Amino acid sequence: MRPETICVEAGYRGETGDPVAPTLHLSTTYHQGEDGTYEYIREASPTIEAFERVIGTLDGGHAVAFASGMAATTAVLDGLRPGARVVAPEIGYLGVRELLAERNETGLLDVTVVDGTDTGATVAAIGESCDLVWAETPNNPMVGITDVAAVAAAAHDVGAKLAVDATLATPLLQRTLELGADYTVHSATKYLAGHADSLLGVVVAKDAADREVLAARRNSTGAVPGPFEVYLGLRGVRTLALRMERSQANAAELARRLDEHPAVNRVLYPGLPDHPGHELASRQMTGFGAIVSFEIGEGAEAADAVCAGVRVISNATSLGGVETLVERRARYPEEAIVPDNLVRVSVGIEHIEDLWADLERAIAAT
């Protein structure tokens, strides 16, 4: 089946008389016996397994659900020996960068930070000895693109594995495991669940054996998602294809209009021909996603004014929901690497003219 159909199936296909929609199983424990499939929710449950089935199928691997995207990330990193060498991007999700920096500082990991959009620099950083390469593509919030196939080849040449945070791409726009990654990590809170109401993460492993190791680690650490959150994730996945189609179309049009606006200095969207990652994104993705970042003014003042001035769009953190959100990421001290005047737009499914009218008015008022 094609991805759009897999989304609607949502990891569940009932028999005659069964409900059409996936069922929410709330029980934490199950009757024991020789024929019992389930025992305790920390190990598995029908709801969790349905979510894992659909994401694993979409990504072409074997999925393990976690309580959050950060729990999923931590599960991958926890498989490394003390002092293991990790190559990671300088631009990427703040929580992951902070976690890697903390483990580097304490000596748990030896982390080398590099420009993940520079393939040559990344391959050079991998060198002759590495245990894990962490990548994020498209990255957050600069929407930069990493060459997954090239980085995977370099990592595998020295016996390292490649984990790719593909939250912004989703399995619909990027077949990350097919490009060579060993793990795909998603903050399912974002596009997969898609309604800003479920904290959820997932790792998809290429190798079934790696999946079992991650599942055992989830069991031992207790990073298990709650049944309500997983059920909301299942519900969200059923509309993922439609939401991505609309959000992506809106994003492409907003990027085009922003690129032509005289008050906007620069637009970062891989769908624009002058984006430095446009050609690579065209090769390794089937679409350019729904995140548009742009720079306005010379400092924080104009960007803050845009975020404060919107009315249809919401000034809020996070991304990937049905609603359009704007945020000046550099307002966080830990995001000093991001330009002060950069506004990240997570484009939702509203009518494009309402979004543009709101954004254009906010820009005009700066």
C-alpha positions in Angstrom: 0.0 0.0 0.0 1.0 3.6 -0.6 1.9 5.8 2.4 -1.4 7.7 2.3 -3.3 4.5 2.7 -1.0 3.1 5.4 -1.7 6.3 7.4 -5.4 5.7 7.3 -5.0 2.1 8.2 -3.1 3.4 11.3 -1.5 0.0 12.2 -4.9 -1.6 12.6 -7.2 -3.8 10.5 -10.2 -5.3 12.3 -12.2 -8.4 11.4 -16.0 -8.6 10.9 -17.7 -6.9 13.8 -14.6 -5.2 15.1 -14.4 -1.4 15.4 -13.1 0.5 12.3 -11.0 2.9 14.3 -8.1 1.8 16.4 -9.1 1.0 20.0 -7.8 2.7 23.1 -6.5 0.1 25.6 -6.1 1.7 29.1 -5.3 -1.3 31.2 -1.8 -1.4 32.6 -1.9 -5.2 33.3 -3.3 -8.3 31.6 -4.6 -11.7 32.7 -1.8 -14.2 32.6 -1.8 -17.6 31.0 -0.1 -19.7 28.4 -1.8 -18.0 25.5 -1.5 -14.4 26.8 0.1 -12.0 24.4 0.5 -9.1 26.9 1.5 -8.9 30.5 2.3 -5.3 31.5 2.0 -2.0 29.7 5.7 -1.1 30.2 6.5 -4.1 27.9 3.8 -3.7 25.3 0.1 -3.0 24.8 -2.2 -3.3 21.7 -2.5 0.5 21.4 1.3 1.0 21.6 1.9 -1.8 19.1 -0.6 -0.4 16.6 1.3 3.0 16.7 4.6 1.3 16.3 3.3 -0.8 13.4 2.1 2.2 11.3 5.2 4.3 11.9 7.5 1.3 11.3 5.7 0.6 8.1 5.8 4.2 6.9 9.5 4.5 7.7 10.5 1.1 6.4 11.8 -0.3 9.7 11.0 -1.4 13.2 9.5 1.2 15.5 9.6 1.7 19.3 7.4 4.3 20.8 8.6 6.5 23.7 7.1 9.0 26.1 8.7 12.0 24.2 11.1 12.8 21.4 13.8 13.4 24.0 13.1 10.0 25.6 13.5 8.5 22.1 16.8 10.4 21.6 18.1 9.4 25.0 17.4 5.7 24.3 19.6 5.8 21.3 22.4 7.6 23.1 22.2 5.3 26.1 23.3 2.4 23.9 26.8 4.0 23.6 29.7 2.9 25.8 31.2 5.6 28.2 33.5 7.9 26.3 32.1 6.9 22.9 32.8 9.4 20.1 29.7 11.1 18.6 29.7 13.6 15.7 26.7 15.9 15.9 25.4 19.0 14.1 25.8 22.5 15.4 22.3 23.5 14.3 19.5 21.3 15.5 16.8 20.8 18.1 17.9 22.6 21.3 17.0 19.8 23.7 19.3 17.3 21.8 22.1 19.8 21.6 21.9 20.5 25.3 21.8 16.7 26.1 24.9 16.1 24.0 26.7 19.1 25.5 26.0 17.8 29.0 27.2 14.3 28.3 30.3 15.7 26.6 31.0 17.9 29.6 30.7 15.1 32.1 32.8 12.7 30.0 30.0 10.3 29.2 30.5 11.0 25.5 33.1 12.6 23.4 31.1 14.9 21.1 32.4 16.7 18.0 30.2 19.4 16.7 30.2 20.2 13.0 28.1 22.0 10.3 25.8 19.2 9.4 24.9 20.8 6.1 28.6 20.6 5.0 29.2 17.1 3.8 32.9 17.4 3.6 33.3 18.8 7.1 31.0 16.1 8.5 33.0 13.3 6.8 36.2 14.8 8.0 34.9 15.0 11.5 33.9 11.3 11.4 37.5 10.6 10.5 38.9 7.1 11.2 37.1 6.5 14.5 33.5 7.2 15.5 30.7 5.4 17.3 27.6 7.4 16.3 26.8 10.2 13.9 23.8 12.2 14.9 22.1 14.2 12.1 19.0 16.3 11.7 17.5 17.0 8.3 15.8 19.3 7.6 17.3 21.0 10.7 15.5 23.2 13.2 15.2 26.2 12.9 17.4 27.0 9.9 15.9 24.3 7.7 19.3 23.2 6.5 19.7 19.9 4.6 22.2 17.1 5.4 23.3 14.5 2.8 22.1 11.4 4.5 23.5 8.9 2.0 27.0 10.4 2.0 27.1 10.7 5.8 25.8 7.2 6.2 28.5 5.8 3.9 31.2 7.6 5.8 29.9 6.5 9.2 29.6 2.9 8.1 33.1 2.9 6.7 34.5 3.3 10.3 31.9 1.0 11.9 29.7 3.8 13.2 25.9 4.0 13.1 23.9 7.0 11.8 20.8 8.3 13.7 18.8 10.9 11.9 16.2 13.2 13.5 13.7 13.4 10.7 10.9 15.1 12.6 10.5 18.0 10.1 10.5 15.6 7.1 8.2 12.9 8.5 8.3 9.4 6.8 6.1 10.8 4.1 8.7 13.2 2.7 11.9 11.4 3.4 12.7 7.6 3.4 15.6 8.1 5.9 16.4 4.4 6.4 16.5 3.8 2.7 19.0 6.6 2.4 21.4 4.7 4.7 20.5 5.7 8.3 20.4 3.0 11.0 17.9 4.9 13.2 15.2 7.5 12.4 14.1 9.5 15.4 10.8 11.5 15.4 9.4 13.8 18.0 5.9 12.4 17.3 4.5 15.3 19.3 5.0 17.3 16.1 3.7 16.2 12.7 2.9 12.6 13.4 0.4 13.4 16.2 -0.2 16.8 14.7 -2.7 18.5 17.0 -0.5 19.9 19.8 -2.1 17.7 22.4 0.2 14.6 22.7 3.7 14.3 24.0 5.2 11.3 22.1 8.4 10.1 20.5 9.5 7.2 18.3 12.7 5.5 17.1 12.6 3.4 13.9 15.5 1.0 13.6 16.6 -0.5 10.3 17.6 -3.7 12.0 15.0 -5.7 14.0 17.7 -6.7 16.5 18.4 -3.0 17.3 14.6 -2.5 17.7 14.5 -5.2 20.4 17.5 -3.6 22.2 15.7 -0.3 22.2 12.4 -1.8 23.5 14.3 -3.5 26.3 15.9 -0.2 27.2 12.5 1.5 27.2 11.2 -1.2 29.6 14.1 -0.9 32.0 14.1 2.9 32.1 10.4 3.3 32.1 10.3 5.8 29.2 6.9 4.3 28.1 4.3 6.5 26.4 0.9 6.7 28.1 -2.1 5.0 26.3 -4.0 8.3 25.8 -0.9 9.9 24.2 -0.4 6.9 21.9 -4.0 6.8 20.9 -3.9 10.5 20.0 -0.8 9.7 18.0 -2.7 7.0 16.1 -5.6 9.4 15.5 -3.2 12.0 14.2 -1.4 9.7 11.8 -4.7 8.9 10.1 -4.8 12.5 8.7 -1.0 12.9 8.4 -0.9 12.8 4.6 -3.7 15.4 4.2 -2.2 17.7 6.8 1.2 17.5 5.3 -0.1 18.2 1.8 -2.0 21.3 2.9 0.7 22.6 5.3 3.4 22.1 2.7 1.4 23.9 0.0 0.8 26.8 2.4 4.5 26.9 3.3 5.7 27.0 -0.3 3.4 29.9 -1.0 4.3 31.8 2.1 8.0 31.3 1.4 7.5 32.7 -2.2 5.6 35.7 -0.9 8.1 36.4 1.9 11.0 36.1 -0.6 9.4 38.9 -2.6 8.6 41.1 0.4 10.9 44.2 0.6 11.1 44.1 4.4 12.3 40.6 4.6 16.1 40.1 4.4 16.3 36.4 3.8 13.9 33.4 3.6 15.1 29.9 4.5 13.0 27.2 2.8 14.5 24.3 0.8 11.7 24.6 -1.8 13.2 28.0 -3.0 15.6 27.5 -5.8 18.3 29.7 -4.2 18.2 27.7 -0.9 21.7 26.2 -0.5 20.1 22.7 0.2 17.5 22.9 -2.6 19.2 20.5 -5.0 20.0 18.0 -2.3 16.5 18.2 -0.8 15.0 17.7 -4.3 17.0 14.4 -4.5 16.5 12.9 -1.1 13.0 14.2 -0.2 9.6 14.0 -2.0 8.6 17.4 -0.6 10.2 20.4 1.1 8.2 20.4 4.3 6.2 23.0 6.2 8.7 25.0 8.1 9.7 28.5 6.8 12.2 30.7 8.6 12.9 34.3 7.6 15.1 37.1 8.8 13.7 40.6 9.2 15.4 43.9 10.4 18.9 44.1 11.9 18.2 42.7 15.4 15.6 41.2 17.6 13.2 44.2 17.6 11.5 43.7 14.2 11.3 39.9 14.7 9.8 40.3 18.1 7.3 42.8 16.7 6.2 40.3 14.0 5.7 37.5 16.6 3.7 39.9 18.9 1.7 41.3 16.0 0.1 38.3 14.5 -3.6 37.5 15.3 -4.6 34.5 13.2 -1.2 32.9 13.6 -0.2 32.0 17.2 3.0 33.2 18.9 4.0 29.9 20.5 6.8 27.4 20.6 6.8 23.9 19.0 5.8 23.0 15.5 4.0 20.5 13.3 0.4 21.1 14.4 -2.7 22.0 12.4 -2.3 25.6 13.6 0.4 28.0 12.3 2.9 29.2 14.9 5.6 31.8 14.9 8.5 32.2 17.2 11.8 34.1 17.5 14.1 31.2 18.4 17.0 33.4 19.5 15.0 34.7 22.4 16.3 31.6 24.3 19.8 32.2 25.5 20.8 28.7 24.5 19.9 29.5 20.9 22.6 32.1 20.5 23.8 30.3 17.4 20.6 31.4 15.6 20.4 34.9 14.2 18.6 37.4 16.5 16.3 38.5 13.7 15.2 35.0 12.6 11.5 34.1 12.8 10.5 30.4 12.5 7.1 29.7 11.0 5.5 26.3 11.5 2.9 26.5 8.8 -0.5 24.9 9.4 -3.6 24.1 7.4 -5.5 27.4 7.6 -6.5 29.2 4.4 -3.4 30.7 2.8 -4.9 34.1 2.3 -5.8 34.5 6.0 -2.2 33.5 6.9 -0.7 35.9 4.5 -2.9 38.8 5.4 -2.0 38.2 9.1 1.7 37.9 8.5 1.8 40.8 6.0 0.0 43.1 8.4 2.4 42.1 11.3 5.4 42.8 9.1 4.0 46.2 8.0 3.7 47.2 11.6 7.3 46.6 12.5 
